[in-house]
Amino acid sequence: MSEDTKKAPEQKFGDQVQETQNKFINSNYITKINELVEQGLSVYLMQPKTSIPYKGSRGHLGSVNDINELKRLIKAHGDDSNVGISLVDTGLVVLDIDMHGDKNGFKTLLDLGIKFNLDEEAVEITPNAGAHVFFRVPDGVDVNNLNHVLATGVELLTNHVTVSPSSKIVDKKVAFYRHYGLKITEANTMPKWLIDLATKDKKPNKPMHRSLYSVSERWEMVLNGFSEGERNLQAVSVSGYLLRINVDPNTAYDVLKLINSRSISPLPDREVYVTFKSAYEREKRRREKGSK
């Protein structure tokens, strides 16, 4: 990346802004969050160095676009909080290029013959040296009909994303998200190759089939609710998972209803009941078969 894009944003205030009760909020932190709000983005806070929203909050479902409310939240939780933005109804999506463990999303894209210049995009470099690349959804493309998992180490985020000045622990050290290039709301339109990946083998209004969600993805559902376009599949996955690990059926059903209540577009109560009952009967048959 060019040296110009790598320069840290100029601080608009002093090193620190004193708040009441002898609390201090780092002004660079406030400046960065204020920049997000000025772009019209809705922001929410998470526990330090994690993607876990604070207890009692609703994650991206409770995101706000008011700097005074955010200052209040920062004062309550601290300026070491991680920061996320809601992508819902923004017309934006994020290409998540992962670099973690045996996943190398950059190599995957190269193997697919895809090359593009990060210096020309709105980019957040992640703590694991991966990238979150923001794109604007073009007219005629329904964000609810886009695939989420595109290839190994490459996903498309449509609900929420963690951004600078957030941090995570990597190899026992604190590593930060860093923003480069265009402003988020000035992101380029999705290129054809990305649209093709995101719509490959995708039938309108049908969730992309995935036989399993990871454990971490399931627990993220508990925090943030079901994703639009995958609600039924996720409800089935969570129900089966909870029953398989011997969670009491009544408790498991309560958890499913809680997740549904936190969703942007909750499933009808009857549909939740039918989904759970089906999972319960399936798990019951599996156990009966295994005991013979």
C-alpha positions in Angstrom: 0.0 0.0 0.0 1.1 3.5 -0.6 2.7 5.5 2.3 -0.1 8.1 2.1 -2.8 5.5 2.8 -0.8 4.0 5.7 -0.6 7.2 7.7 -2.7 7.2 10.8 -5.7 9.6 10.7 -4.8 13.0 12.2 -6.2 13.5 15.6 -8.8 16.3 15.8 -8.5 16.8 19.5 -5.8 16.4 22.2 -4.4 13.1 23.3 -7.2 12.7 25.8 -10.6 14.1 26.6 -11.4 14.3 30.2 -14.8 13.2 31.2 -16.7 13.5 34.5 -15.8 11.3 37.5 -12.1 11.3 36.5 -12.7 9.0 33.6 -10.7 9.6 30.4 -11.6 8.7 26.9 -8.8 8.5 24.3 -9.7 11.2 21.8 -8.3 9.2 18.8 -10.9 6.5 19.7 -13.7 9.1 19.8 -12.4 10.6 16.5 -12.5 7.2 14.7 -16.0 6.4 16.0 -17.2 9.9 15.1 -15.9 9.4 11.6 -18.1 6.3 11.3 -21.1 8.1 12.6 -20.4 11.1 10.2 -20.5 8.6 7.3 -24.1 7.6 8.4 -23.1 4.2 9.8 -24.6 2.7 12.9 -22.2 1.5 15.5 -22.2 -0.9 18.4 -19.7 -1.8 21.1 -18.3 -5.2 22.0 -16.2 -6.6 24.9 -12.5 -5.7 24.6 -10.5 -7.7 22.1 -13.5 -9.9 21.2 -16.5 -10.0 18.9 -18.8 -10.6 21.9 -21.4 -7.8 22.6 -21.7 -6.5 26.1 -24.2 -8.3 28.3 -27.6 -6.8 28.0 -26.9 -5.3 24.6 -28.2 -6.7 21.3 -25.1 -6.5 19.3 -25.6 -5.1 15.8 -29.3 -5.1 16.4 -28.8 -2.4 18.9 -26.4 -0.3 16.9 -26.8 3.5 17.0 -25.9 6.5 14.9 -25.8 9.1 17.7 -22.4 10.2 18.8 -23.7 11.4 22.2 -25.2 8.0 22.9 -22.0 6.3 21.8 -20.0 8.5 24.2 -22.3 7.4 26.9 -21.7 3.8 26.1 -18.0 4.3 25.8 -18.0 6.0 29.2 -19.9 3.1 30.7 -17.8 0.3 29.0 -14.4 1.9 28.3 -12.5 3.1 25.3 -10.8 -0.4 25.0 -14.2 -1.7 23.7 -14.2 -3.3 20.3 -16.3 -1.5 17.6 -18.7 -3.0 15.0 -21.0 -1.5 12.4 -24.3 -2.8 11.2 -24.4 -3.5 7.4 -28.2 -3.9 7.4 -29.9 -1.5 5.0 -26.7 0.2 4.2 -26.3 -1.2 0.7 -22.9 -2.4 1.7 -21.4 -5.9 2.0 -17.9 -7.0 3.1 -15.6 -9.5 1.5 -14.0 -11.3 4.4 -10.6 -12.7 3.3 -9.4 -14.9 6.2 -5.9 -15.7 7.2 -6.2 -18.1 10.1 -4.8 -21.5 10.7 -4.8 -23.4 7.5 -7.1 -20.9 5.8 -5.5 -18.5 3.3 -8.2 -16.5 1.6 -5.7 -14.6 -0.6 -4.3 -17.8 -2.0 -7.8 -19.1 -2.6 -8.7 -16.0 -4.7 -5.4 -16.3 -6.6 -6.1 -20.0 -7.3 -9.5 -18.9 -8.7 -7.7 -16.5 -11.0 -9.0 -13.4 -9.1 -6.7 -10.5 -8.7 -7.6 -7.0 -7.5 -5.7 -4.0 -5.9 -6.5 -3.5 -2.3 -5.0 0.0 -2.5 -8.0 1.0 -4.6 -10.6 -0.2 -2.2 -12.1 0.6 1.2 -10.2 -1.9 3.3 -9.8 -3.0 6.9 -6.7 -5.1 7.6 -7.6 -7.6 10.3 -5.5 -8.6 13.3 -4.7 -11.9 11.6 -3.4 -10.1 8.5 -6.6 -10.9 6.6 -8.8 -8.2 5.0 -12.3 -6.9 5.2 -13.0 -5.3 1.8 -16.2 -3.1 1.6 -18.3 -3.1 -1.6 -21.5 -1.4 -2.6 -24.3 -3.7 -3.8 -25.3 -2.7 -7.3 -28.9 -2.1 -8.4 -30.7 -5.3 -9.3 -28.8 -7.4 -6.8 -30.7 -8.5 -3.7 -28.4 -8.7 -0.8 -30.7 -11.3 0.8 -30.0 -13.7 -2.0 -26.2 -13.7 -1.8 -24.1 -16.6 -0.7 -22.2 -16.1 2.5 -19.5 -18.8 2.1 -17.8 -18.2 -1.2 -14.7 -20.4 -1.0 -12.1 -21.6 1.5 -11.2 -18.7 3.7 -13.4 -16.3 1.7 -16.9 -15.2 3.0 -19.3 -12.4 2.3 -20.6 -10.5 5.3 -24.0 -8.8 5.0 -25.2 -8.2 8.6 -22.3 -6.7 10.6 -18.5 -6.4 10.8 -15.9 -5.5 13.3 -13.8 -2.4 12.4 -11.0 -0.1 13.5 -10.1 0.8 16.3 -10.9 -2.7 17.5 -8.3 -5.2 18.5 -7.8 -8.9 19.2 -5.2 -11.2 20.8 -3.1 -12.9 18.2 -0.2 -15.1 19.4 -0.6 -13.7 22.9 -0.1 -10.1 21.6 -2.6 -7.3 21.0 -3.2 -6.7 17.3 -5.4 -4.0 15.8 -7.7 -3.6 12.9 -6.4 -0.9 10.5 -8.3 1.1 7.9 -6.8 1.9 4.5 -7.9 3.5 1.3 -11.4 4.8 0.6 -14.0 5.7 3.3 -16.4 2.8 4.0 -19.4 4.7 2.4 -17.3 5.5 -0.7 -16.6 1.8 -1.4 -16.6 0.6 -5.0 -19.4 -1.3 -6.5 -19.1 -5.1 -6.3 -17.1 -6.3 -9.3 -18.5 -9.0 -11.6 -16.3 -11.7 -10.3 -17.6 -11.1 -6.7 -21.2 -11.0 -7.9 -20.6 -14.3 -9.8 -19.2 -16.0 -6.6 -21.9 -14.6 -4.4 -24.7 -15.9 -6.7 -23.2 -19.1 -8.0 -25.7 -22.0 -7.7 -27.9 -19.7 -5.7 -31.7 -20.0 -6.1 -33.7 -16.8 -5.3 -35.0 -16.7 -1.8 -33.4 -20.0 -0.9 -30.6 -20.3 1.7 -27.3 -21.7 0.5 -27.1 -25.2 1.7 -24.5 -25.9 4.4 -24.7 -29.2 6.2 -23.1 -27.8 9.3 -22.3 -24.5 11.1 -19.3 -24.3 13.3 -19.7 -24.2 17.1 -18.6 -20.6 17.1 -21.1 -19.7 14.4 -23.9 -21.3 16.4 -23.0 -19.3 19.5 -22.8 -16.1 17.5 -26.4 -16.8 16.6 -27.2 -16.8 20.3 -25.8 -13.3 20.5 -27.0 -11.8 17.3 -30.0 -13.9 16.1 -30.5 -15.8 12.8 -29.2 -14.3 9.5 -31.8 -13.3 6.9 -31.8 -15.9 4.2 -30.6 -18.6 6.4 -33.0 -18.5 9.3 -34.6 -21.9 8.8 -31.3 -23.7 8.2 -29.7 -22.1 11.2 -32.7 -22.9 13.4 -32.4 -26.6 12.4 -28.7 -26.5 13.0 -28.9 -24.9 16.5 -31.7 -27.2 17.6 -29.9 -30.4 16.5 -26.6 -29.2 18.1 -28.2 -28.4 21.5 -30.0 -31.7 21.6 -26.9 -33.7 20.6 -24.9 -32.2 23.5 -27.6 -33.2 25.9 -29.1 -29.8 26.7 -32.5 -30.4 28.3 -35.1 -30.2 25.5 -37.1 -27.5 27.4 -34.0 -25.4 27.8 -32.9 -26.0 24.2 -36.3 -24.8 23.0 -36.0 -21.6 25.2 -32.6 -20.9 23.7 -34.0 -21.3 20.2 -36.8 -18.9 20.9 -34.3 -16.4 22.4 -32.2 -16.5 19.3 -35.2 -16.0 17.1 -36.3 -13.0 19.2 -32.9 -11.4 18.5 -33.2 -11.9 14.8 -33.8 -9.0 12.4 -36.7 -10.9 10.9 -37.8 -13.5 13.4 -39.5 -16.7 12.3 -43.2 -17.1 13.2 -43.6 -18.8 16.6 -45.4 -21.8 15.0 -42.5 -22.3 12.6 -40.0 -22.2 15.4 -42.0 -24.9 17.3 -42.3 -27.1 14.2 -38.6 -26.8 13.5 -37.6 -27.7 17.0 -40.1 -30.6 17.2 -38.7 -32.0 14.0 -35.2 -31.8 15.3 -36.2 -33.4 18.6 -37.9 -36.3 16.9 -34.9 -36.8 14.6 -32.5 -36.8 17.6 -34.8 -39.2 19.4 -34.8 -41.7 16.5 -31.0 -41.3 16.3 -30.6 -42.3 19.9 -33.0 -45.1 19.7 -31.2 -46.5 16.7 -27.8 -46.2 18.4 -29.1 -48.1 21.5 -30.1 -51.2 19.5 
